[in-house]
Amino acid sequence: MSIYKQLAEVMFPDVTITPAEYEEKYPIRQLKEGARVTRIAPSPTGYLHLGTFFTSMVNRMTADATDGVFFFRLEDTDKKREVEGGADDILKGMNDFGLTIDEGFVAPGVISGDYGPYQQSQRATIYHTYVKSLVEQNLAYPCFCSEEQRQAAREAQEAAKDRTGYYGKYAICRNLTAEEALEKIQQGAPYVVRLRSMGSEEHRIKFDDMIKGTIEMPENDEDIVLLKSDGIPTYHFAHAVDDHLMRTTHVIRGDEWISSVPKHLQLFKTLGFKPPKYAHVSPIMVEDNGNKRKLSKRKDPQAAMHFYAQQGYPADSVLEYLLTIANSDFEDWRRRNQTAPRSDFKFNLKKMSVSGALFDLVKLNDVSKTTIARMDAKTVTDKVIAWAEEYDQGFADLLKRDMDYTLRIFSIDRGNAKPRKDIAKWSEVPDYISFFFPETYQNALELPETIAPADAAAILAKYATVYNPSEDKDAWFATVKSICEELGFCPDVKQYKADPSAWKGHVGDVSSVIRIAMTGRRNTPDLCSIMQTLGPDVVNARLQTAIDMFSK
């Protein structure tokens, strides 16, 4: 037995399996040629960030475009930063906003797939197996340097104006013989395991980033840590082993990881693995006092996916909007294909922003209004109630009291060629439909300055005599026009504009008075439909209340 095998046996006495056995256990996936296997691998350290969700969406669409696989792996080796329930929160956010996961952690409490465990804290034996193999080949070694020694080395590097890091002459334990290392281990000295880098910073590497293009960087020459002193792997090493064994073909992640690519490519090469293709997503930006900055957890409430859930943005709205900042040609495609499912869009990593897309809440609202306008009444009813049951139980109870009535409310001006675009998020609905319920109806009966209270009272008194609850929209408007002239209002808007001085106003003013009496609003969906939904008892009562008010 070689001295390096002896060293490996002493370091990993419990490891009896070989890398070859793992290669057999996790074979290359049987997918069609060109299918992409992508993943999201968050740490359970807090809430679901919009940036994480955006990157997950890009991974999902990349897999979908090739009939591939999108899986969720939990990188939970940093127990100090772990937040209880953090993983479930991330998964729930993804599920709630329409991101399905094929494998791994697919939903809170649900794990599936043949390439697990999908949780790094459960993969220690796998990591130790590969590190043991590297030690046997003298490609990794134990490092016994204390923190004091490392600090002294950093100070020496700074004094010499050398870059900091564990490399070259500063890699003290690299030069220990295997016998010396064995002796220290047998004496109980604590150690980490480092990669024996064969790189040189004088050499340059090139790799093709699928978003940013060709990137050239210095080769890694640091003897990076593979296993910490407690046996837990570093992110760099775990990433290489996990993505290889889970057969990830494309690593799509935030561009803060670009600087780590030389380390990762070196690890793949040293381990004998085929490296994945990389695509680094630029951060989502916001405008702040005329400048652009990264979306911030601390400064921006919209950084958390909880914000969109609480506000009541439909999942389709959020996904639709994020696609507009993910691919520059999506908006043109959507204009040409207004009713097509998003899955018909050919998503392309190469059309993503290199510098970072700007997040625009106003535009999200516009996109969401269009998305909601296309929904049928039943869908809107169900989604509003689902939102209210989580965030406004009193409103949910109000809506569920008479489901037929609620459905009629949401049917108004919906399902036609040009549906209204009034609602951007479900949190706007309680106010938007408040006049339909006596519990929430408030009417200050404020008239436009152009209409005198006496004229308003006369309009309503006259309309009360001709009101017919069975009229359809056209007949209703004809009735309103019929009472105009005797009240001094022109029944035709064009005729009024030709000689406005001859009239008190036009038919639009007359209908506005009725609208204010019914709803307290100057702008609403179809008034005839609103009155039909309210019913004759409510309509007559509101007419009389307004007549009394305006007659004072």
Salt bridges, closest charged atoms under 4 A:
GLU9 OE2 - LYS132 NZ 2.99
GLU23 OE2 - HIS244 NE2 2.89
GLU23 OE1 - ARG247 NH2 3.16
ASP64 OD1 - ARG60 NH2 2.77
ASP67 OD2 - LYS32 NZ 2.99
GLU75 OE2 - ARG73 NH2 3.11
ASP76 OD2 - LYS79 NZ 3.22
ASP78 OD2 - ARG81 NH1 3.96
GLU82 OE1 - LYS79 NZ 3.16
ASP89 OD1 - HIS306 NE2 2.93
ASP96 OD2 - LYS92 NZ 2.55
ASP102 OD2 - ARG60 NH2 2.82
GLU103 OE2 - ARG29 NH2 2.67
GLU136 OE1 - LYS5 NZ 3.77
GLU147 OE2 - ARG154 NH2 2.57
GLU201 OE1 - ARG163 NE 3.03
ASP209 OD2 - HIS280 ND1 2.58
GLU216 OE2 - ARG204 NE 3.30
GLU219 OE1 - HIS203 ND1 3.29
ASP221 OD2 - ARG163 NH2 2.42
ASP223 OD1 - ARG174 NH1 2.89
ASP242 OD2 - ARG73 NE 3.59
ASP242 OD1 - ARG123 NE 2.73
ASP243 OD2 - ARG39 NH2 2.76
ASP243 OD1 - ARG73 NH1 2.96
ASP243 OD2 - HIS239 ND1 2.77
ASP255 OD2 - LYS212 NZ 3.23
ASP288 OD2 - ARG293 NE 2.73
ASP300 OD2 - ARG293 NH1 2.82
ASP316 OD1 - ARG342 NH2 2.99
GLU320 OE2 - ARG334 NE 2.46
GLU320 OE1 - ARG342 NH1 3.28
ASP329 OD2 - LYS351 NZ 3.00
GLU331 OE2 - LYS363 NZ 2.73
ASP332 OD1 - ARG335 NH2 2.48
ASP382 OD2 - LYS378 NZ 2.67
GLU389 OE2 - LYS400 NZ 2.55
ASP422 OD2 - ARG420 NE 2.56
ASP431 OD1 - ARG521 NH2 3.96
GLU439 OE2 - ARG401 NH1 2.40
ASP455 OD1 - LYS504 NZ 2.82
GLU486 OE2 - LYS462 NZ 3.53
ASP509 OD2 - HIS506 NE2 3.83
